[in-house]
Amino acid sequence: MSFKSAYPNAKVTLFDFPNVIEKTKEYIERKSMTDNVNIIAGDMLIDDIGRTYDIVILSHVLHSYSFWDCLTILRKVFDSLNPGGRVVIHEYLIKDTRDNPEFEALSSLNLLVVTEGGDVFTETDLWLLLKESMFSELVKHETKYGTYIITAKK
């Protein structure tokens, strides 16, 4: 079941870098979803991400940023949410020893080379980031794909 068929009246805001948004617009038009989708191009660290959201989903976003930049992003997300709103984070997680699982350890090394501070975070890292951003009711779910979904409430 698609998101559109499950939530036909949902209003969605997509936020991404300007060079990505053009492809996003093409996809939204192909799927006939232009009435329900608002698109914002920008940089999460600098630009306004909008307001009055019930849910903000960050899927494979945080690993591209440093711990401190993630704190900035999550504080902006907290401020963008309605009272009781939730953040949903989808990421790979590495163990606290930072040496396994193997894929995550190798991804961490890759991020060291290709980003200005990105890393594969531990569960502890995300817990600290969310708590420092004032979120509560943190819940972790493991997916069948080896990734994790962490939810937290404003």
Secondary structure, 3 states (H helix, E strand, C coil): CCHHHHCCCCCEEEEECHHHHHHHHHHHHHCCCCCCEEEEECCCCCCCCCCCEEEEEEECCHHHCCHHHHHHHHHHHHHHEEEEEEEEEEECCCCCCCCCCHHHHHHHHHHHHHCCCCCCCCHHHHHHHHHHCCCEEEEEEECCCCCEEEEEEC
